[in-house]
Amino acid sequence: MLGGIARQGFTLGFVLLGIGFVSAFPPAPYYSIYGMVRDQVGQRVKGSSDAEVVLFKEGEEISRSSITNLSIAENYELAIRLDAARAGTTLYREKAYAVNSSYSLAVDINGIRYYPIEVSGDLRVGLGGERHRLDLNLGSDLDGDGLPDVWEEWQLYQAGERPDESGNWDLSLIGPDGDFDGDGQKDGFEYIAGTFAGDASETFGLDIKAWREGEAHFEFYQITGKAYTLEASPDGESWEQVAFAVEASPERASYQADAVGVVTATSPAENPQTLFRLTVR
């Protein structure tokens, strides 16, 4: 390496010889994953100081991120440190990842470690600056369909099914793209919505009842612990989230149910032709 230092009108030249190490600099922007951590029956895992998502690289713990209650749409976010991976360089930090390298995750709750169903797949790091949604569902998944076995067994039991003499349930009766009770809603959707996949009388939906004095009146079937948001559209193409009031409560941007059953709600609507849709998480 050549260099020079100017000192009182003259330059002192110098040469550094030898073999040294190289490192990648600067690091690339973080790659972020975020989403919802759900337990084995589909309920949102509540945020606490004892609930964390843990990131691993080749079996070694790299970092942790707390599960929170700050957002209705997600309860965790994890930033993955990336290396710029310039030619002729090594990782600038051992805990950094190269783009498209593999990673794994676990969830620690009250000192107990759980491995989400999603870690059985091939998790790969994306590009710096990207933010990728990855919902994490806890529990075993022996049939590999992405739905927790405990939840599937619960649905089968509620529908009158029973395990065989060896204690094995026929999990093939339920799948994310199936419709076990024939109510027109996929089993995977009912897992998210909290409705029973084996009971056709229990479905998720929004029933518009009336429009009066600049308000839309509607009903929907709520499930304890589930969170709901409402969107409106003038044409069915462009949608925006709107405030709504459940029963006698003030208007809000979102609503988390504390009971099971049909509830009534209202939302401002100047145009009686306004379209609405309900989202559950």
VOZAVEX-498356 format. One record per residue (C-alpha): residue number from 1; z, x, y. Coordinates in nm, 4 decimals, m for minus. Example, Ala and Ser with C-alpha at 12.3 -4.5 7.8 and 13.67 -1.06 7.14 Angstrom:
# residues 2
site num->1 c3->0.7800 c1->1.2300 c2->m0.4500
site num->2 c3->0.7140 c1->1.3670 c2->m0.1060
//
This chain:
# residues 281
site num->1 c3->0.0000 c1->0.0000 c2->0.0000
site num->2 c3->m0.0960 c1->0.1419 c2->0.3405
site num->3 c3->0.0902 c1->0.0807 c2->0.6614
site num->4 c3->0.1799 c1->0.2236 c2->0.9985
site num->5 c3->0.4756 c1->0.2221 c2->1.2365
site num->6 c3->0.4174 c1->0.2845 c2->1.6097
site num->7 c3->0.6774 c1->0.5177 c2->1.7640
site num->8 c3->0.6626 c1->0.6383 c2->2.1307
site num->9 c3->0.2897 c1->0.6846 c2->2.1514
site num->10 c3->0.2265 c1->0.8176 c2->1.8065
site num->11 c3->0.1771 c1->0.6548 c2->1.4684
site num->12 c3->0.3625 c1->0.7564 c2->1.1603
site num->13 c3->0.1406 c1->0.6866 c2->0.8654
site num->14 c3->0.2737 c1->0.6385 c2->0.5162
site num->15 c3->0.1567 c1->0.5522 c2->0.1651
site num->16 c3->0.3684 c1->0.3761 c2->m0.0974
site num->17 c3->0.2646 c1->0.4531 c2->m0.4520
site num->18 c3->0.3888 c1->0.3123 c2->m0.7766
site num->19 c3->0.3831 c1->0.0126 c2->m0.9997
site num->20 c3->0.5693 c1->m0.2998 c2->m0.8928
site num->21 c3->0.5916 c1->m0.6635 c2->m0.9918
site num->22 c3->0.3906 c1->m0.9414 c2->m0.8331
site num->23 c3->0.5002 c1->m1.2979 c2->m0.7684
site num->24 c3->0.3242 c1->m1.6146 c2->m0.6617
site num->25 c3->0.3838 c1->m1.7015 c2->m0.2969
site num->26 c3->0.4053 c1->m1.9472 c2->m0.1384
site num->27 c3->0.5078 c1->m2.2088 c2->m0.3982
site num->28 c3->0.2995 c1->m2.5229 c2->m0.4303
site num->29 c3->0.4332 c1->m2.8556 c2->m0.2944
site num->30 c3->0.6620 c1->m3.0453 c2->m0.5285
site num->31 c3->0.5301 c1->m3.2835 c2->m0.7924
site num->32 c3->0.7509 c1->m3.5938 c2->m0.7957
site num->33 c3->0.8225 c1->m3.8504 c2->m1.0639
site num->34 c3->1.0056 c1->m4.1730 c2->m0.9924
site num->35 c3->1.0627 c1->m4.5162 c2->m1.1383
site num->36 c3->1.3123 c1->m4.7412 c2->m1.3103
site num->37 c3->1.5587 c1->m4.6374 c2->m1.5795
site num->38 c3->1.6285 c1->m4.9360 c2->m1.8073
site num->39 c3->1.8729 c1->m4.9714 c2->m2.0932
site num->40 c3->1.7760 c1->m5.0740 c2->m2.4460
site num->41 c3->1.7672 c1->m5.4450 c2->m2.3598
site num->42 c3->1.5572 c1->m5.4001 c2->m2.0461
site num->43 c3->1.8288 c1->m5.4133 c2->m1.7812
site num->44 c3->1.8251 c1->m5.1746 c2->m1.4864
site num->45 c3->2.0722 c1->m4.8889 c2->m1.5282
site num->46 c3->2.3150 c1->m4.9083 c2->m1.2386
site num->47 c3->2.3466 c1->m4.6089 c2->m1.0118
site num->48 c3->2.6660 c1->m4.4056 c2->m1.0204
site num->49 c3->2.7873 c1->m4.0480 c2->m0.9914
site num->50 c3->2.7955 c1->m4.0341 c2->m1.3733
site num->51 c3->2.4339 c1->m4.1467 c2->m1.4254
site num->52 c3->2.1617 c1->m3.8814 c2->m1.3947
site num->53 c3->1.8059 c1->m3.8029 c2->m1.5028
site num->54 c3->1.7883 c1->m3.4485 c2->m1.6425
site num->55 c3->1.4745 c1->m3.2302 c2->m1.6309
site num->56 c3->1.4019 c1->m2.9700 c2->m1.9011
site num->57 c3->1.1588 c1->m2.6829 c2->m1.9366
site num->58 c3->1.1135 c1->m2.5462 c2->m2.2874
site num->59 c3->1.4531 c1->m2.6842 c2->m2.3850
site num->60 c3->1.6372 c1->m2.5386 c2->m2.0848
site num->61 c3->1.7914 c1->m2.7663 c2->m1.8250
site num->62 c3->1.6233 c1->m2.7141 c2->m1.4873
site num->63 c3->1.7602 c1->m2.9810 c2->m1.2561
site num->64 c3->1.9262 c1->m3.3224 c2->m1.2263
site num->65 c3->1.8750 c1->m3.6286 c2->m1.0099
site num->66 c3->2.1233 c1->m3.9119 c2->m0.9678
site num->67 c3->2.0372 c1->m4.2680 c2->m1.0646
site num->68 c3->2.0897 c1->m4.4769 c2->m0.7520
site num->69 c3->2.0932 c1->m4.8350 c2->m0.6266
site num->70 c3->1.9069 c1->m4.7563 c2->m0.3042
site num->71 c3->1.5777 c1->m4.9268 c2->m0.3881
site num->72 c3->1.4973 c1->m5.2484 c2->m0.5681
site num->73 c3->1.1725 c1->m5.1071 c2->m0.7066
site num->74 c3->1.3086 c1->m4.7810 c2->m0.8460
site num->75 c3->1.6404 c1->m4.6177 c2->m0.9231
site num->76 c3->1.5529 c1->m4.2509 c2->m0.9595
site num->77 c3->1.3249 c1->m3.9815 c2->m0.8187
site num->78 c3->1.2946 c1->m3.6257 c2->m0.9412
site num->79 c3->1.1145 c1->m3.3438 c2->m0.7604
site num->80 c3->0.9570 c1->m3.0833 c2->m0.9894
site num->81 c3->0.9147 c1->m2.7383 c2->m0.8390
site num->82 c3->0.5604 c1->m2.6039 c2->m0.8804
site num->83 c3->0.4125 c1->m2.2562 c2->m0.8648
site num->84 c3->0.0890 c1->m2.1991 c2->m0.6737
site num->85 c3->m0.0412 c1->m2.0071 c2->m0.9777
site num->86 c3->m0.2639 c1->m1.7673 c2->m0.7871
site num->87 c3->m0.4760 c1->m1.5307 c2->m0.9928
site num->88 c3->m0.2990 c1->m1.2080 c2->m1.0828
site num->89 c3->0.0485 c1->m1.3424 c2->m1.0122
site num->90 c3->0.3470 c1->m1.4526 c2->m1.2160
site num->91 c3->0.5739 c1->m1.7498 c2->m1.1576
site num->92 c3->0.7570 c1->m1.7046 c2->m0.8293
site num->93 c3->1.0639 c1->m1.8551 c2->m0.9942
site num->94 c3->1.1543 c1->m1.9053 c2->m1.3602
site num->95 c3->1.2465 c1->m2.2674 c2->m1.2950
site num->96 c3->0.9052 c1->m2.3447 c2->m1.1479
site num->97 c3->0.6314 c1->m2.5197 c2->m1.3455
site num->98 c3->0.2601 c1->m2.4553 c2->m1.3622
site num->99 c3->0.0272 c1->m2.7501 c2->m1.3105
site num->100 c3->m0.0406 c1->m2.9314 c2->m1.6419
site num->101 c3->0.2518 c1->m2.7616 c2->m1.8147
site num->102 c3->0.4806 c1->m2.9769 c2->m2.0273
site num->103 c3->0.8256 c1->m3.1025 c2->m1.9358
site num->104 c3->1.0888 c1->m3.3249 c2->m2.0912
site num->105 c3->1.3625 c1->m3.5580 c2->m1.9698
site num->106 c3->1.6963 c1->m3.7017 c2->m2.0748
site num->107 c3->1.9367 c1->m3.9473 c2->m1.9177
site num->108 c3->2.3095 c1->m3.8756 c2->m1.9010
site num->109 c3->2.5400 c1->m4.1752 c2->m1.8501
site num->110 c3->2.9177 c1->m4.1317 c2->m1.8517
site num->111 c3->2.8886 c1->m3.8093 c2->m2.0466
site num->112 c3->2.6578 c1->m3.9511 c2->m2.3147
site num->113 c3->2.3017 c1->m3.8216 c2->m2.3433
site num->114 c3->2.0118 c1->m4.0596 c2->m2.4057
site num->115 c3->1.6481 c1->m3.9713 c2->m2.4657
site num->116 c3->1.3996 c1->m4.2202 c2->m2.3144
site num->117 c3->1.1232 c1->m4.3561 c2->m2.5333
site num->118 c3->0.8710 c1->m4.1949 c2->m2.2976
site num->119 c3->0.9725 c1->m3.8376 c2->m2.3910
site num->120 c3->0.8159 c1->m3.8859 c2->m2.7326
site num->121 c3->0.4795 c1->m3.8630 c2->m2.5549
site num->122 c3->0.3131 c1->m3.5657 c2->m2.3905
site num->123 c3->0.4641 c1->m3.5378 c2->m2.0434
site num->124 c3->0.2604 c1->m3.3086 c2->m1.8186
site num->125 c3->0.3158 c1->m3.1888 c2->m1.4636
site num->126 c3->0.0591 c1->m3.3106 c2->m1.2125
site num->127 c3->m0.0639 c1->m3.1615 c2->m0.8866
site num->128 c3->0.1532 c1->m3.0551 c2->m0.5967
site num->129 c3->0.2143 c1->m3.3333 c2->m0.3494
site num->130 c3->0.1509 c1->m3.6073 c2->m0.6072
site num->131 c3->0.4058 c1->m3.8807 c2->m0.6715
site num->132 c3->0.3792 c1->m4.0377 c2->m1.0173
site num->133 c3->0.5633 c1->m4.3472 c2->m1.1415
site num->134 c3->0.7307 c1->m4.3017 c2->m1.4785
site num->135 c3->0.9668 c1->m4.5787 c2->m1.5896
site num->136 c3->1.2210 c1->m4.4643 c2->m1.8476
site num->137 c3->1.3353 c1->m4.6988 c2->m2.1237
site num->138 c3->1.6361 c1->m4.5991 c2->m2.3317
site num->139 c3->1.6821 c1->m4.6605 c2->m2.7018
site num->140 c3->1.5092 c1->m4.5833 c2->m3.0294
site num->141 c3->1.1505 c1->m4.6921 c2->m3.0949
site num->142 c3->1.0861 c1->m4.6558 c2->m3.4666
site num->143 c3->0.7617 c1->m4.8508 c2->m3.4605
site num->144 c3->0.6290 c1->m4.6494 c2->m3.1654
site num->145 c3->0.5159 c1->m4.9448 c2->m2.9561
site num->146 c3->0.7082 c1->m4.8519 c2->m2.6401
site num->147 c3->0.9676 c1->m5.1308 c2->m2.6703
site num->148 c3->1.3285 c1->m5.0508 c2->m2.7719
site num->149 c3->1.4060 c1->m5.1534 c2->m3.1298
site num->150 c3->1.7368 c1->m5.3140 c2->m3.0295
site num->151 c3->1.5582 c1->m5.5472 c2->m2.7883
site num->152 c3->1.2943 c1->m5.6378 c2->m3.0497
site num->153 c3->1.5631 c1->m5.7092 c2->m3.3104
site num->154 c3->1.7476 c1->m5.9272 c2->m3.0587
site num->155 c3->1.4327 c1->m6.1312 c2->m2.9917
site num->156 c3->1.3691 c1->m6.1757 c2->m3.3635
site num->157 c3->1.7266 c1->m6.2890 c2->m3.4240
site num->158 c3->1.7116 c1->m6.5432 c2->m3.1405
site num->159 c3->1.3905 c1->m6.6800 c2->m3.2931
site num->160 c3->1.5559 c1->m6.7287 c2->m3.6325
site num->161 c3->1.4166 c1->m6.4197 c2->m3.8040
site num->162 c3->1.6455 c1->m6.2011 c2->m4.0179
site num->163 c3->1.6208 c1->m5.8489 c2->m4.1655
site num->164 c3->1.5242 c1->m5.7948 c2->m4.5277
site num->165 c3->1.7659 c1->m5.7015 c2->m4.8070
site num->166 c3->1.7587 c1->m5.3392 c2->m4.6934
site num->167 c3->1.8525 c1->m5.4351 c2->m4.3382
site num->168 c3->1.5068 c1->m5.3681 c2->m4.1964
site num->169 c3->1.3559 c1->m5.5966 c2->m3.9352
site num->170 c3->0.9854 c1->m5.6742 c2->m3.9237
site num->171 c3->0.9281 c1->m5.5144 c2->m3.5825
site num->172 c3->0.5524 c1->m5.5642 c2->m3.6178
site num->173 c3->0.6042 c1->m5.9270 c2->m3.5124
site num->174 c3->0.6701 c1->m5.8101 c2->m3.1555
site num->175 c3->0.4639 c1->m5.5680 c2->m2.9477
site num->176 c3->0.3908 c1->m5.5020 c2->m2.5807
site num->177 c3->0.0532 c1->m5.6775 c2->m2.5987
site num->178 c3->0.1601 c1->m5.9501 c2->m2.8407
site num->179 c3->0.2870 c1->m6.2998 c2->m2.7638
site num->180 c3->0.5480 c1->m6.3743 c2->m3.0302
site num->181 c3->0.6444 c1->m6.7201 c2->m2.9010
site num->182 c3->0.2934 c1->m6.8194 c2->m2.7900
site num->183 c3->0.3959 c1->m6.9052 c2->m2.4329
site num->184 c3->0.1078 c1->m6.7153 c2->m2.2738
site num->185 c3->0.3233 c1->m6.4229 c2->m2.1587
site num->186 c3->0.3047 c1->m6.0884 c2->m2.3357
site num->187 c3->0.6143 c1->m5.9576 c2->m2.5123
site num->188 c3->0.6109 c1->m5.6422 c2->m2.3002
site num->189 c3->0.6175 c1->m5.8533 c2->m1.9852
site num->190 c3->0.9061 c1->m6.0608 c2->m2.1180
site num->191 c3->1.1008 c1->m5.7392 c2->m2.1798
site num->192 c3->1.0657 c1->m5.6548 c2->m1.8090
site num->193 c3->1.1271 c1->m6.0128 c2->m1.6908
site num->194 c3->1.4349 c1->m6.0570 c2->m1.9100
site num->195 c3->1.3067 c1->m6.3753 c2->m2.0723
site num->196 c3->1.3202 c1->m6.4296 c2->m2.4491
site num->197 c3->1.0029 c1->m6.3321 c2->m2.6288
site num->198 c3->1.0929 c1->m6.5746 c2->m2.9060
site num->199 c3->1.1550 c1->m6.8809 c2->m2.6904
site num->200 c3->0.8465 c1->m7.0497 c2->m2.5454
site num->201 c3->1.0607 c1->m7.2686 c2->m2.3200
site num->202 c3->1.1859 c1->m6.9649 c2->m2.1262
site num->203 c3->0.9091 c1->m6.8171 c2->m1.9128
site num->204 c3->0.8736 c1->m6.6298 c2->m1.5869
site num->205 c3->0.6863 c1->m6.8035 c2->m1.3096
site num->206 c3->0.6876 c1->m6.9471 c2->m0.9588
site num->207 c3->0.6690 c1->m7.3234 c2->m0.9171
site num->208 c3->0.5668 c1->m7.4318 c2->m0.5661
site num->209 c3->0.7357 c1->m7.7659 c2->m0.5005
site num->210 c3->0.6496 c1->m7.8587 c2->m0.1416
site num->211 c3->0.5592 c1->m7.7458 c2->0.2085
site num->212 c3->0.7703 c1->m7.8929 c2->0.4852
site num->213 c3->0.8148 c1->m7.8026 c2->0.8520
site num->214 c3->0.6657 c1->m7.4571 c2->0.8256
site num->215 c3->0.8396 c1->m7.3653 c2->0.5013
site num->216 c3->0.7270 c1->m7.3349 c2->0.1415
site num->217 c3->0.9756 c1->m7.4684 c2->m0.1139
site num->218 c3->0.9646 c1->m7.3343 c2->m0.4672
site num->219 c3->1.1638 c1->m7.2723 c2->m0.7849
site num->220 c3->1.1820 c1->m6.9921 c2->m1.0378
site num->221 c3->1.3850 c1->m6.9062 c2->m1.3460
site num->222 c3->1.6277 c1->m6.6232 c2->m1.2724
site num->223 c3->1.7844 c1->m6.3791 c2->m1.5190
site num->224 c3->2.1126 c1->m6.2000 c2->m1.4492
site num->225 c3->2.0593 c1->m5.8450 c2->m1.3220
site num->226 c3->1.6889 c1->m5.8853 c2->m1.2506
site num->227 c3->1.5557 c1->m5.8236 c2->m0.8995
site num->228 c3->1.2878 c1->m6.0411 c2->m0.7370
site num->229 c3->1.0523 c1->m5.9969 c2->m0.4428
site num->230 c3->0.8036 c1->m6.2428 c2->m0.2932
site num->231 c3->0.4545 c1->m6.1797 c2->m0.1580
site num->232 c3->0.2233 c1->m6.4067 c2->0.0422
site num->233 c3->m0.1534 c1->m6.4127 c2->0.0933
site num->234 c3->m0.3953 c1->m6.6253 c2->0.2966
site num->235 c3->m0.6842 c1->m6.5634 c2->0.0563
site num->236 c3->m0.5564 c1->m6.4251 c2->m0.2741
site num->237 c3->m0.6911 c1->m6.0788 c2->m0.1950
site num->238 c3->m0.4619 c1->m5.9250 c2->0.0667
site num->239 c3->m0.0904 c1->m5.9551 c2->m0.0084
site num->240 c3->0.2219 c1->m5.8635 c2->0.1851
site num->241 c3->0.5887 c1->m5.8853 c2->0.0986
site num->242 c3->0.7726 c1->m6.1661 c2->0.2797
site num->243 c3->1.1340 c1->m6.2692 c2->0.3240
site num->244 c3->1.2748 c1->m6.5650 c2->0.1323
site num->245 c3->1.6040 c1->m6.7501 c2->0.1001
site num->246 c3->1.7559 c1->m6.8410 c2->m0.2364
site num->247 c3->1.9671 c1->m7.1581 c2->m0.2448
site num->248 c3->2.1799 c1->m7.1557 c2->0.0737
site num->249 c3->2.1756 c1->m6.7796 c2->0.1278
site num->250 c3->2.0174 c1->m6.6095 c2->0.4335
site num->251 c3->1.6577 c1->m6.4846 c2->0.4140
site num->252 c3->1.6169 c1->m6.1462 c2->0.2521
site num->253 c3->1.3434 c1->m5.9088 c2->0.1416
site num->254 c3->1.4640 c1->m5.9069 c2->m0.2181
site num->255 c3->1.7063 c1->m6.0942 c2->m0.4400
site num->256 c3->1.9102 c1->m5.9781 c2->m0.7394
site num->257 c3->2.0228 c1->m6.2533 c2->m0.9731
site num->258 c3->2.3838 c1->m6.2908 c2->m1.0810
site num->259 c3->2.3264 c1->m6.5844 c2->m1.3151
site num->260 c3->2.0705 c1->m6.7377 c2->m1.5532
site num->261 c3->1.8808 c1->m7.0566 c2->m1.4715
site num->262 c3->1.6437 c1->m7.2253 c2->m1.2293
site num->263 c3->1.7014 c1->m7.1560 c2->m0.8584
site num->264 c3->1.5401 c1->m7.3052 c2->m0.5495
site num->265 c3->1.4127 c1->m7.0940 c2->m0.2627
site num->266 c3->1.2201 c1->m7.1199 c2->0.0652
site num->267 c3->0.9974 c1->m6.8929 c2->0.2682
site num->268 c3->0.8353 c1->m6.9377 c2->0.6130
site num->269 c3->0.4725 c1->m7.0485 c2->0.5879
site num->270 c3->0.2746 c1->m7.1642 c2->0.8903
site num->271 c3->m0.0269 c1->m7.2480 c2->0.6763
site num->272 c3->0.0314 c1->m7.4915 c2->0.3879
site num->273 c3->m0.2555 c1->m7.3200 c2->0.2025
site num->274 c3->m0.0646 c1->m6.9904 c2->0.1861
site num->275 c3->m0.0522 c1->m6.8405 c2->m0.1630
site num->276 c3->0.2647 c1->m6.6874 c2->m0.3071
site num->277 c3->0.3469 c1->m6.4625 c2->m0.5991
site num->278 c3->0.6797 c1->m6.3456 c2->m0.7375
site num->279 c3->0.7568 c1->m6.0004 c2->m0.8763
site num->280 c3->1.0426 c1->m5.9208 c2->m1.1132
site num->281 c3->1.1885 c1->m5.5798 c2->m1.1933
//
